[in-house]
Amino acid sequence: MVTGGIQQPSAAARPSAARTYPTGLPGEPGPAGLAGDLHALARAVAVATTEPSWRETVLLRLRPVGQGFAEHVRVTEGPAGLYRELLTHSPRLDHGIRLLTREHGAIVAAILAVQRVAERSEAGPDELRRRAGHLLRTLARHRRRGANLLWQAYQTDLGGET
């Protein structure tokens, strides 16, 4: 049983130690960023469907999720993006980075699916909730995998990589 605090490696031991990352997805604007937008979407989906503007509210809350995720993709996959930096310092992360990159396409498709269902007034609220729930779960899993990848890159010292 560990009773003391966890000792953090020195800044000199980590590549790009001066660069800090927010607690959410890289590229999130502001303190809440995409995480806050996801919570707002989840709250909008959870509201009773008898609200007159329920679908419009869901669409309104979905828009910043799509924009925030597009920014996340730009920041991570861009030519000077986070994934390229991680591969430079930790080539062992190649598989995880390829997995996260593939997930980006699936997440964009899930965002568009929620939008299409929300725009169809004949689509039932259960279908919209199911699609939105799938999107939210997929994004949560993606965020966990991304956080684990960053932890592996900057907190795990296997030695021999430069």
Backbone as CSV, one residue per row, in Angstrom:
resi,resn,N_x,N_y,N_z,CA_x,CA_y,CA_z,C_x,C_y,C_z
1,MET,0.840,-1.172,0.000,0.000,0.000,0.000,0.884,1.233,0.000
2,VAL,0.590,2.161,-0.888,1.353,3.397,-0.993,0.695,4.436,-0.106
3,THR,1.473,5.030,0.769,0.897,6.027,1.667,1.341,7.428,1.321
4,GLY,2.442,7.565,0.622,2.944,8.891,0.273,2.398,9.351,-1.060
5,GLY,2.737,10.571,-1.419,2.328,11.119,-2.704,3.118,10.478,-3.829
6,ILE,2.635,10.627,-5.006,3.319,10.095,-6.173,4.347,11.117,-6.617
7,GLN,5.563,10.677,-6.764,6.620,11.583,-7.180,6.568,11.748,-8.688
8,GLN,6.510,12.979,-9.141,6.476,13.287,-10.554,7.893,13.382,-11.084
9,PRO,8.127,12.924,-12.321,9.462,13.063,-12.886,9.791,14.531,-13.091
10,SER,11.067,14.840,-13.091,11.473,16.229,-13.281,11.102,16.680,-14.679
11,ALA,10.979,17.977,-14.846,10.636,18.530,-16.150,11.713,18.202,-17.169
12,ALA,12.961,18.097,-16.735,14.048,17.795,-17.656,13.960,16.370,-18.186
13,ALA,13.281,15.494,-17.486,13.202,14.097,-17.901,12.146,13.861,-18.968
14,ARG,11.272,14.848,-19.190,10.203,14.669,-20.158,10.499,15.452,-21.426
15,PRO,10.219,14.868,-22.585,10.360,15.630,-23.815,9.333,16.750,-23.834
16,SER,9.698,17.887,-24.372,8.808,19.035,-24.483,8.148,19.351,-23.152
17,ALA,8.925,19.349,-22.096,8.379,19.550,-20.760,7.704,20.901,-20.611
18,ALA,8.126,21.881,-21.372,7.537,23.208,-21.247,6.122,23.232,-21.806
19,ARG,5.802,22.310,-22.685,4.481,22.268,-23.283,3.517,21.612,-22.309
20,THR,2.409,22.257,-22.043,1.412,21.683,-21.150,0.154,21.393,-21.946
21,TYR,-0.612,20.422,-21.482,-1.839,20.034,-22.146,-2.984,20.159,-21.169
22,PRO,-4.143,20.613,-21.661,-5.302,20.734,-20.783,-5.807,19.354,-20.391
23,THR,-6.731,19.337,-19.440,-7.256,18.070,-18.965,-8.176,17.421,-19.980
24,GLY,-8.712,18.174,-20.924,-9.577,17.602,-21.946,-8.776,17.247,-23.183
25,LEU,-9.447,17.216,-24.307,-8.783,16.903,-25.560,-7.830,18.022,-25.950
26,PRO,-6.666,17.693,-26.517,-5.778,18.745,-26.986,-6.503,19.607,-28.011
27,GLY,-6.298,20.893,-27.922,-6.933,21.812,-28.844,-8.247,22.360,-28.340
28,GLU,-8.616,22.071,-27.119,-9.865,22.583,-26.574,-9.705,24.049,-26.207
29,PRO,-10.606,24.900,-26.682,-10.532,26.303,-26.300,-11.094,26.502,-24.899
30,GLY,-10.541,27.458,-24.187,-11.072,27.836,-22.884,-10.936,26.749,-21.834
31,PRO,-11.408,27.039,-20.623,-11.238,26.099,-19.525,-12.078,24.833,-19.672
32,ALA,-13.276,24.927,-20.218,-14.120,23.738,-20.324,-13.959,23.088,-21.689
33,GLY,-13.855,23.879,-22.739,-13.640,23.377,-24.077,-14.650,22.328,-24.487
34,LEU,-14.167,21.335,-25.177,-15.026,20.289,-25.697,-15.717,19.520,-24.569
35,ALA,-15.048,19.362,-23.452,-15.669,18.653,-22.324,-16.943,19.368,-21.880
36,GLY,-16.897,20.683,-21.770,-18.084,21.452,-21.403,-19.180,21.343,-22.449
37,ASP,-18.773,21.342,-23.726,-19.749,21.197,-24.803,-20.416,19.826,-24.768
38,LEU,-19.646,18.803,-24.433,-20.212,17.460,-24.329,-21.223,17.369,-23.186
39,HIS,-20.900,18.002,-22.067,-21.843,18.007,-20.938,-23.125,18.748,-21.318
40,ALA,-22.985,19.863,-22.036,-24.162,20.621,-22.466,-25.020,19.794,-23.417
41,LEU,-24.385,19.054,-24.315,-25.137,18.184,-25.226,-25.851,17.090,-24.450
42,ALA,-25.169,16.473,-23.516,-25.791,15.405,-22.716,-26.997,15.943,-21.946
43,ARG,-26.863,17.137,-21.395,-28.002,17.734,-20.673,-29.154,18.023,-21.623
44,ALA,-28.862,18.520,-22.828,-29.916,18.833,-23.798,-30.654,17.569,-24.232
45,VAL,-29.934,16.486,-24.427,-30.542,15.226,-24.846,-31.413,14.664,-23.719
46,ALA,-31.019,14.901,-22.483,-31.734,14.337,-21.326,-33.029,15.061,-21.008
47,VAL,-33.214,16.253,-21.539,-34.435,17.027,-21.257,-35.645,16.289,-21.819
48,ALA,-36.785,16.483,-21.186,-38.015,15.844,-21.652,-38.309,16.242,-23.096
49,THR,-38.697,15.266,-23.904,-38.946,15.533,-25.324,-40.214,16.340,-25.550
50,THR,-40.958,16.618,-24.504,-42.162,17.430,-24.650,-41.834,18.913,-24.735
51,GLU,-40.594,19.266,-24.437,-40.177,20.669,-24.580,-40.345,21.065,-26.043
52,PRO,-40.931,22.236,-26.307,-41.218,22.620,-27.699,-39.972,22.715,-28.589
53,SER,-38.875,23.147,-28.041,-37.680,23.346,-28.875,-36.601,22.299,-28.578
54,TRP,-37.013,21.094,-28.189,-36.055,20.064,-27.786,-35.052,19.755,-28.894
55,ARG,-35.525,19.462,-30.086,-34.618,19.121,-31.190,-33.700,20.286,-31.541
56,GLU,-34.237,21.485,-31.532,-33.425,22.664,-31.855,-32.328,22.860,-30.811
57,THR,-32.667,22.595,-29.560,-31.670,22.722,-28.488,-30.574,21.677,-28.647
58,VAL,-30.965,20.456,-28.997,-29.971,19.406,-29.225,-29.046,19.824,-30.369
59,LEU,-29.624,20.318,-31.464,-28.803,20.775,-32.596,-27.895,21.941,-32.193
60,LEU,-28.428,22.850,-31.405,-27.646,23.992,-30.940,-26.461,23.529,-30.099
61,ARG,-26.665,22.539,-29.250,-25.586,22.017,-28.389,-24.630,21.096,-29.150
62,LEU,-25.097,20.530,-30.256,-24.249,19.653,-31.063,-23.233,20.460,-31.879
63,ARG,-23.621,21.637,-32.326,-22.748,22.447,-33.185,-21.373,22.702,-32.563
64,PRO,-21.275,23.183,-31.311,-19.937,23.396,-30.744,-19.158,22.096,-30.521
65,VAL,-19.866,20.976,-30.348,-19.170,19.692,-30.231,-18.462,19.396,-31.548
66,GLY,-19.165,19.572,-32.656,-18.563,19.350,-33.969,-17.403,20.287,-34.234
67,GLN,-17.567,21.561,-33.873,-16.492,22.533,-34.078,-15.294,22.227,-33.185
68,GLY,-15.558,21.899,-31.945,-14.466,21.579,-31.025,-13.723,20.326,-31.442
69,PHE,-14.470,19.343,-31.954,-13.799,18.122,-32.380,-12.981,18.367,-33.646
70,ALA,-13.483,19.195,-34.555,-12.706,19.537,-35.751,-11.396,20.219,-35.354
71,GLU,-11.443,21.072,-34.346,-10.229,21.718,-33.846,-9.291,20.691,-33.225
72,HIS,-9.839,19.748,-32.484,-9.037,18.678,-31.890,-8.291,17.898,-32.980
73,VAL,-8.983,17.557,-34.047,-8.358,16.818,-35.149,-7.247,17.656,-35.766
74,ARG,-7.501,18.943,-35.968,-6.492,19.828,-36.557,-5.242,19.895,-35.682
75,VAL,-5.429,20.021,-34.382,-4.298,20.163,-33.456,-3.525,18.853,-33.304
76,THR,-4.207,17.734,-33.361,-3.515,16.464,-33.154,-2.917,15.904,-34.435
77,GLU,-3.631,16.013,-35.555,-3.180,15.392,-36.790,-2.422,16.336,-37.707
78,GLY,-2.429,17.626,-37.443,-1.778,18.592,-38.320,-0.290,18.321,-38.487
79,PRO,0.328,19.003,-39.458,1.747,18.767,-39.746,2.652,18.990,-38.532
80,ALA,2.319,19.927,-37.689,3.097,20.159,-36.465,2.273,19.737,-35.255
81,GLY,1.415,18.746,-35.468,0.470,18.342,-34.438,1.067,17.491,-33.333
82,LEU,0.244,17.274,-32.355,0.633,16.513,-31.173,1.064,15.094,-31.524
83,TYR,0.350,14.436,-32.429,0.693,13.052,-32.748,2.076,12.954,-33.372
84,ARG,2.421,13.891,-34.236,3.755,13.880,-34.842,4.816,14.076,-33.762
85,GLU,4.549,14.980,-32.825,5.492,15.209,-31.726,5.651,13.955,-30.874
86,LEU,4.532,13.312,-30.568,4.606,12.090,-29.759,5.414,11.001,-30.464
87,LEU,5.197,10.846,-31.761,5.938,9.829,-32.511,7.427,10.138,-32.568
88,THR,7.771,11.417,-32.611,9.177,11.809,-32.631,9.866,11.386,-31.340
89,HIS,9.196,11.579,-30.217,9.787,11.285,-28.910,9.524,9.861,-28.431
90,SER,8.417,9.282,-28.879,8.038,7.948,-28.383,7.493,7.104,-29.532
91,PRO,8.367,6.576,-30.384,7.892,5.796,-31.533,7.061,4.577,-31.138
92,ARG,7.195,4.104,-29.923,6.438,2.931,-29.482,4.942,3.204,-29.446
93,LEU,4.547,4.471,-29.520,3.131,4.839,-29.444,2.438,4.819,-30.802
94,ASP,3.132,4.371,-31.831,2.583,4.388,-33.187,1.219,3.707,-33.277
95,HIS,1.085,2.523,-32.704,-0.192,1.798,-32.781,-1.324,2.609,-32.136
96,GLY,-1.078,3.154,-30.954,-2.101,3.940,-30.268,-2.485,5.187,-31.045
97,ILE,-1.510,5.815,-31.664,-1.792,7.022,-32.450,-2.603,6.664,-33.695
98,ARG,-2.262,5.556,-34.342,-3.058,5.133,-35.507,-4.494,4.819,-35.099
99,LEU,-4.679,4.210,-33.947,-6.016,3.899,-33.452,-6.810,5.187,-33.218
100,LEU,-6.206,6.150,-32.539,-6.886,7.421,-32.279,-7.223,8.147,-33.580
101,THR,-6.325,8.100,-34.545,-6.563,8.758,-35.831,-7.741,8.112,-36.556
102,ARG,-7.814,6.785,-36.532,-8.955,6.092,-37.156,-10.261,6.460,-36.455
103,GLU,-10.211,6.604,-35.142,-11.421,6.956,-34.395,-11.951,8.328,-34.805
104,HIS,-11.075,9.209,-35.238,-11.521,10.550,-35.631,-12.592,10.463,-36.715
105,GLY,-12.389,9.619,-37.710,-13.383,9.475,-38.775,-14.704,8.942,-38.261
106,ALA,-14.643,7.969,-37.382,-15.865,7.391,-36.819,-16.617,8.413,-35.968
107,ILE,-15.887,9.253,-35.270,-16.533,10.261,-34.422,-17.197,11.332,-35.278
108,VAL,-16.538,11.752,-36.337,-17.147,12.725,-37.250,-18.432,12.141,-37.829
109,ALA,-18.409,10.866,-38.218,-19.616,10.213,-38.745,-20.717,10.159,-37.686
110,ALA,-20.360,9.915,-36.436,-21.352,9.861,-35.356,-21.961,11.241,-35.114
111,ILE,-21.152,12.286,-35.199,-21.662,13.653,-35.045,-22.671,13.952,-36.155
112,LEU,-22.324,13.600,-37.388,-23.233,13.827,-38.515,-24.509,12.999,-38.388
113,ALA,-24.409,11.788,-37.852,-25.598,10.950,-37.665,-26.557,11.583,-36.664
114,VAL,-26.031,12.110,-35.576,-26.885,12.787,-34.592,-27.546,14.001,-35.241
115,GLN,-26.783,14.747,-36.003,-27.330,15.934,-36.671,-28.458,15.560,-37.631
116,ARG,-28.245,14.533,-38.450,-29.271,14.116,-39.415,-30.555,13.684,-38.704
117,VAL,-30.421,12.917,-37.630,-31.613,12.455,-36.906,-32.320,13.637,-36.245
118,ALA,-31.559,14.556,-35.673,-32.171,15.713,-35.007,-32.894,16.616,-36.004
119,GLU,-32.407,16.668,-37.225,-33.032,17.517,-38.245,-34.293,16.895,-38.835
120,ARG,-34.476,15.581,-38.669,-35.664,14.893,-39.194,-36.753,14.898,-38.129
121,SER,-37.786,15.682,-38.351,-38.852,15.779,-37.342,-39.612,14.464,-37.187
122,GLU,-39.626,13.620,-38.222,-40.338,12.346,-38.123,-39.550,11.295,-37.345
123,ALA,-38.271,11.535,-37.118,-37.456,10.595,-36.338,-37.868,10.682,-34.875
124,GLY,-37.986,9.547,-34.255,-38.419,9.506,-32.860,-37.333,9.970,-31.900
125,PRO,-37.731,10.456,-30.740,-36.769,10.916,-29.741,-35.861,9.792,-29.236
126,ASP,-36.381,8.563,-29.227,-35.544,7.438,-28.788,-34.371,7.228,-29.726
127,GLU,-34.610,7.375,-31.020,-33.528,7.223,-31.994,-32.482,8.325,-31.810
128,LEU,-32.950,9.544,-31.592,-32.016,10.650,-31.379,-31.204,10.430,-30.102
129,ARG,-31.858,9.999,-29.053,-31.140,9.733,-27.802,-30.135,8.590,-27.967
130,ARG,-30.513,7.570,-28.718,-29.606,6.441,-28.946,-28.367,6.902,-29.712
131,ARG,-28.568,7.674,-30.764,-27.430,8.169,-31.557,-26.550,9.105,-30.732
132,ALA,-27.179,9.996,-29.978,-26.411,10.929,-29.148,-25.659,10.176,-28.053
133,GLY,-26.293,9.179,-27.474,-25.619,8.372,-26.454,-24.410,7.652,-27.023
134,HIS,-24.555,7.114,-28.225,-23.419,6.458,-28.893,-22.277,7.461,-29.104
135,LEU,-22.619,8.650,-29.575,-21.608,9.691,-29.786,-20.898,10.041,-28.482
136,LEU,-21.653,10.256,-27.431,-21.059,10.645,-26.149,-20.168,9.540,-25.582
137,ARG,-20.595,8.297,-25.707,-19.762,7.169,-25.228,-18.492,7.039,-26.060
138,THR,-18.621,7.211,-27.370,-17.461,7.109,-28.256,-16.451,8.209,-27.955
139,LEU,-16.934,9.410,-27.727,-16.034,10.520,-27.382,-15.389,10.309,-26.019
140,ALA,-16.132,9.781,-25.070,-15.553,9.515,-23.745,-14.438,8.483,-23.852
141,ARG,-14.670,7.433,-24.627,-13.640,6.404,-24.825,-12.414,6.995,-25.537
142,HIS,-12.651,7.843,-26.524,-11.561,8.486,-27.260,-10.737,9.382,-26.334
143,ARG,-11.408,10.116,-25.469,-10.705,10.978,-24.525,-9.859,10.160,-23.558
144,ARG,-10.395,9.031,-23.087,-9.612,8.159,-22.194,-8.381,7.615,-22.897
145,ARG,-8.565,7.147,-24.120,-7.420,6.614,-24.871,-6.374,7.698,-25.123
146,GLY,-6.830,8.903,-25.443,-5.892,10.003,-25.656,-5.134,10.353,-24.384
147,ALA,-5.841,10.372,-23.272,-5.186,10.660,-21.992,-4.185,9.570,-21.641
148,ASN,-4.542,8.322,-21.883,-3.617,7.219,-21.624,-2.380,7.320,-22.504
149,LEU,-2.571,7.713,-23.744,-1.440,7.868,-24.656,-0.497,8.964,-24.164
150,LEU,-1.057,10.086,-23.733,-0.217,11.162,-23.192,0.508,10.700,-21.937
151,TRP,-0.168,9.942,-21.098,0.474,9.430,-19.891,1.637,8.520,-20.267
152,GLN,1.406,7.643,-21.228,2.474,6.743,-21.663,3.656,7.524,-22.233
153,ALA,3.360,8.596,-22.933,4.428,9.362,-23.576,5.254,10.152,-22.562
154,TYR,4.597,10.748,-21.572,5.302,11.691,-20.713,5.529,11.208,-19.291
155,GLN,4.880,10.137,-18.880,5.047,9.675,-17.504,5.759,8.335,-17.409
156,THR,5.833,7.610,-18.492,6.465,6.305,-18.484,7.875,6.448,-19.050
157,ASP,8.855,6.013,-18.318,10.236,6.096,-18.764,10.748,4.678,-19.007
158,LEU,10.765,4.292,-20.287,11.267,2.970,-20.636,12.762,3.009,-20.918
159,GLY,13.266,4.213,-21.161,14.685,4.365,-21.482,14.966,3.981,-22.921
160,GLY,16.002,4.544,-23.463,16.454,4.179,-24.790,15.747,4.885,-25.930
161,GLU,14.701,5.655,-25.670,14.018,6.364,-26.750,14.460,7.812,-26.764
162,THR,14.728,8.286,-27.938,14.993,9.724,-28.135,14.612,10.111,-29.519
